[in-house]
Amino acid sequence: MENGILLPTLQSALPFLDLHGTPRLEFHQSVFDELREKLMERVATIAEGKEEDRYTKLEELLEKSFPLVKMTSIQPVVMQVLKHLPKVPEKKLKMVMSDKELYKVCAVEVKRQIWQDNQALFGDEVSPLLKQYIVEKEAALFSSDLSILHNFFSSSPKTRRQGEVVSKLTQMIGKNVKLYDMVLQFLRTLFLRTRNIHYCTLRAELLMSLHDLDISEICSVDPCHKFTWCLDACIREKFVDGKRARELQGFLDGVKKGHEQVLGDLSMILCDPFACNTLVLSIIRNLQELLSQDALPRDSPDLLLLLRMLSLGQGAWDMIDSQVFKEPRLDLEVVTRFLPSMMSVVVDDHIFTVEQKLPNEEKSSQSYPTALPDAFTRYLQNNRVACEMGLYYVLHIAKLRNKNALQRLLPALVDTYNDMSFGDIFLHLLTGHLTLLSDEFGSEDFCSVVFDGFLLTSFSSKENVHRHILRMLLHLHHKVLPSYMETLMKTLEPPKQCSEPLKDLHSQLTEKLEAQKKSPPPPDEAPALDLGLHPVSVPPTPSTPTTPL
């Protein structure tokens, strides 16, 4: 009676519960839970209200309830009060921080207040997420899907930034500029330490994720916001049009004296592989237009601007490392020597195609050229920006299924600037593009150029190349000349000291080949992806209605 609920009207009703066999503990517990819910709702209502003394009330409640924070039944109330206080008293924050159990259960709003003065603790929370992000990106580059339609660059920017890591980081930062700056600092440091360009992608995705949530407290103070927003629209379209190019140029030209540090961040955003992919695809489109107009690269301001941005992105690591915030000078010979030599390869190809269509007596006896202009190979080896464009030009040729030009270009990729042609992104794209030429793998010449002439030149020293070759063969093994395939399998035997994924790929391929030997050969499939619409002419017969159904 002493410890019961002191309501006169309740006393006469309690015997009903006894008749139902409900223990008093159960009844009191349910009332307690109900009251706790009401109290927590009331705390939220007070915090959202407009009263001037609302936080004073909550602080008083905190003083009364905090001593009971270890009681599991009362703890949710204390946590609710802490969550709604914009500034939790320092003493209480320290107590939560020093107690692992309390720290674990407190709301992210409270943790933000702890983190902002405790960079090491925040780093411990963020670090696993950043690791997970890199693992996911690298897994995507080695995915078992091999297609030109679904590759690393297929998903839209908006879909990408709804991924788990970006969402969690965005939630951890909230509207806190200090925490946002800390994450950016972590990303810069990791990018410097590892040279891993996926950190640059995360830098842009994080800013655009906050932009999507309309968090103006952060977006308005990040000087890269508008530039990134504009570039994001270009990445979505996979093309930088004239209007947006001028907008981006305006941001680059508008970097004020004394604020050159912004260039470090802008270069990181342009170093993002998705931005780089968009810029180079736009450059290739630009060059095609110049060819059709008989114009030279140096006469196109749009092209020069794209090159300027590509150059800034490619120089991101050097700039952040040296802390010299100046736009790198673009070697003019890239425009006056390298690009014309690349266009001359296109011209050679056109000439050969036209010649094949001439009547026999007008044909010259020239075969398809095999040598490449000296300027082309030299710049592939010595210039980062030129090399990036050369690699994408090879992808462009593969997309057009131009076997002759591809056989001419691939051997030049054995020796490129910083071994860029053996990087995961390029190999991921090249293996996908080669599926378009799957039928050509039946010829020894073609296999010899692709494997002996390029891929096998470095697979023994670079495990990633070994994995990409096996990824491709898993899809194309039935198209490769059987005698050549046997030799390849012996060559591609994994070394004793190699990673599990490599062993798995090799055993998967061995199993597939065994299964293929046992089963009869499949009928010829349709080519991998032929989007050309072939008109079929049907002569109308009297019985066929000629009006469309």
MOGIUR-V579631 format. One record per backbone hydrogen bond with DSSP energy under -0.5 kcal/mol. NH is the residue of the N-H (numbers start at 1). CO is the residue of the C=O. If there is no record, write none. Layout:
BEGIN
nh: [NH/NH]
co: [CO/CO]
END
This chain:
BEGIN
nh: [4/6/7/10/11/12/13/14/15/16/17/17/18/19/20/21/22/23/27/28/29/30/31/32/33/34/35/36/37/38/39/40/41/42/43/44/45/46/47/48/49/49/54/57/58/59/60/61/62/63/64/65/66/67/68/69/71/72/74/75/76/77/78/79/80/81/82/83/84/85/85/86/93/94/95/96/97/98/99/100/103/103/104/105/106/110/111/112/113/114/115/116/117/118/122/123/124/125/126/127/128/129/130/131/132/133/134/135/136/137/138/139/140/141/142/143/151/154/160/161/162/163/167/168/169/170/171/172/173/174/176/177/180/181/182/183/184/185/186/187/188/189/190/191/192/193/194/195/197/199/200/201/202/203/204/205/206/207/208/209/210/211/212/213/214/215/216/218/219/220/221/222/223/225/228/229/230/231/232/233/234/235/236/237/238/239/241/245/246/247/248/249/250/251/252/253/254/255/259/262/263/264/265/266/267/268/269/270/271/272/275/276/277/278/279/280/281/282/283/284/285/286/287/288/289/290/291/292/293/294/295/299/300/301/304/305/306/307/308/309/310/311/312/313/314/315/316/319/320/321/322/323/324/325/326/334/335/335/336/337/338/339/341/342/343/344/345/346/347/348/349/350/351/352/353/354/355/356/357/357/358/358/362/363/363/377/378/379/380/381/382/383/387/388/389/390/391/392/393/394/395/396/397/398/399/400/401/402/403/406/407/408/409/410/411/412/413/413/414/415/416/417/419/420/422/423/427/428/429/430/431/432/433/434/435/435/436/437/438/440/441/441/442/443/447/448/449/450/451/452/453/455/456/457/458/459/461/462/463/465/466/467/468/469/470/471/472/473/474/475/475/476/477/479/480/481/485/486/487/488/489/490/491/492/493/498/503/504/505/506/507/508/509/510/511/512/513/514/515/516/517/518/519/531/534/535/537/538/539/544/545]
co: [1/4/5/7/7/8/10/10/11/13/13/14/14/15/16/18/17/21/23/24/25/26/27/28/29/30/31/32/33/34/35/36/37/38/39/40/41/42/43/44/45/46/51/53/54/55/56/57/58/59/60/61/62/63/65/66/68/70/71/71/72/74/74/75/76/77/78/79/80/81/82/84/89/90/91/92/93/94/95/98/96/99/100/101/102/107/107/108/109/110/111/112/114/115/118/119/120/121/122/123/124/126/126/127/128/129/130/131/132/133/134/135/136/137/138/140/149/151/156/157/159/160/163/164/165/166/167/168/169/170/173/175/176/177/178/179/180/181/182/183/184/185/186/187/188/189/190/191/195/196/197/197/198/199/200/201/202/203/204/205/206/207/208/209/211/210/214/215/215/216/218/218/221/222/224/225/226/227/228/229/230/231/232/233/234/234/239/241/242/243/244/245/246/247/248/249/250/252/256/259/260/261/261/262/263/264/265/266/267/268/272/272/273/274/275/276/277/278/279/280/281/282/283/284/285/286/287/288/289/291/290/296/297/299/300/301/302/303/304/305/306/307/308/309/310/311/313/315/316/317/318/319/319/323/324/331/331/332/332/333/333/334/337/338/339/340/341/342/343/344/345/346/347/348/349/350/351/352/353/354/354/355/359/359/360/373/374/375/376/377/378/379/383/384/385/386/387/388/389/390/391/392/393/394/395/396/398/397/401/402/403/404/405/406/407/409/409/410/411/412/414/380/416/417/419/420/423/424/425/426/427/428/429/430/431/432/433/434/435/437/437/438/439/440/443/444/445/446/447/447/448/450/451/454/455/455/458/458/461/462/462/463/464/465/466/467/468/469/470/471/472/472/473/476/476/441/481/482/483/484/485/486/487/488/490/496/499/500/501/502/503/504/505/506/507/508/509/510/511/512/513/514/515/529/532/533/535/536/537/541/543]
END
